[in-house]
Amino acid sequence: MNTSLALLIPSILDDYVQTVELPWCRKNKLPDSEIIFRYGAYVGSVIRIYPRLDRAMDTIRDHIRSCEESGTSVANGSLVLASSLSFSKGRFSRTWYAPPGGLWGCLLLADTFLPQFRNFLPLIPGIACCEALHQEGASTATIRWVNDVLLDGKKQAGFLMEGFCSPIHKENYHLLGFGLNINNDSFPAELRGIAISLSQVLGRSVELSSFALSFLAKLRYYIGLLLHEEVQWLERGGGDEYLDEHPIIKRWKELSDTLGRRVQFGYDVVKKPQYEAFASDIAGDGGLVLQHDNGTCSVEHSGEIRYCVKS
């Protein structure tokens, strides 16, 4: 079984999209799938694979700086993957355990998205991961707002979206860091009760390169869908706000187990929980609608949640 990423190159990803993902989209009658994949084709157009890195996001930042200093262009959709990370971090500088066997990396996206659509970006990686897990046979995979992916109620994958302004040309980028527990089935004591890997759920090892292809192809699709929806919206006349339910929000709702549950909210909910409420809906701009015990509602666009024991 191939548990290495060494053979993962852009042309193989292109072929996977054409021979696996696109036929699946046609079979399931997803409209405009060929156009959508063309919009998202730049995702993974450059792939750099390392045996070990300190932190994938830092490598991407260094790459942007190096390109600017040498006068070369930064390839939109560039991807950094590593077999392991030594100093990976999650939200609020939390340590992310990233040994061999998982899928660790960072995707670079130039900030070319319209303001009305930019807030949908954080929803995409959870959708892509959840769909790839279902395809692999992990039917219990769900998304906890914004984009934590859970298997059997434990965290299997986490994503971190950070902005970066380049030092010379002041160009803005979105950096999507990701950590997916795939074949790494041993966790430090502090994570054993809350983290889980795909191989633990399936009871078998997973072909890492195949799973990576599935995940990256789905990232291509949903980023392409975001761009395609921008074009459709502009052709309808645009406006200050996007008023319809975005198809990315619709798909997120189908895969998430958050709505209807009592949750604890906080910007750093582990250390400083702020309040409890019921998660009632996703707003049109991607924010989480929380219904308070006094009947009022608020919409949170950043921060995080944990499920209360009794929902």
RAPECOR-V420465 format. One record per helix or strand of 2 or more residues. SS is the DSSP state (h for helix, s for strand). FROM is the first residue (numbers start at 1). LEN is the number of residues. If there is no record, write none. Layout:
BEGIN
ss->{SS:SS}
from->{FROM:FROM}
len->{LEN:LEN}
END
This chain:
BEGIN
ss->{h:h:s:h:s:h:s:h:h:s:s:s:s:h:h:h:h:s:s:s:s:s}
from->{10:33:47:56:79:91:103:115:121:142:148:154:172:189:198:208:247:262:275:288:297:304}
len->{18:7:4:15:4:3:8:4:16:3:4:12:9:3:5:28:9:5:8:4:4:4}
END
